């Protein structure tokens, strides 16, 4: 008998499943990573740098 993998359920995962079951399966079951859009990646990097600044750490401008 094969073991069934445990799947975590959350409101956002249910919403993702309802939006597109195939995309949900690719991302959450097959673990296929979709690269972030360049503008989203920039926003993430800026946010991380602002967090560091607010915590008093040195800024790394090579990431921006």
ABEGO torsion letter per residue (X at the ends): XBBBBBBBBBAAAAAAAAABAAAAAAAAAAGBBBBBBAAAAAAAAAAAAAAAAAAGBBBBAAAX
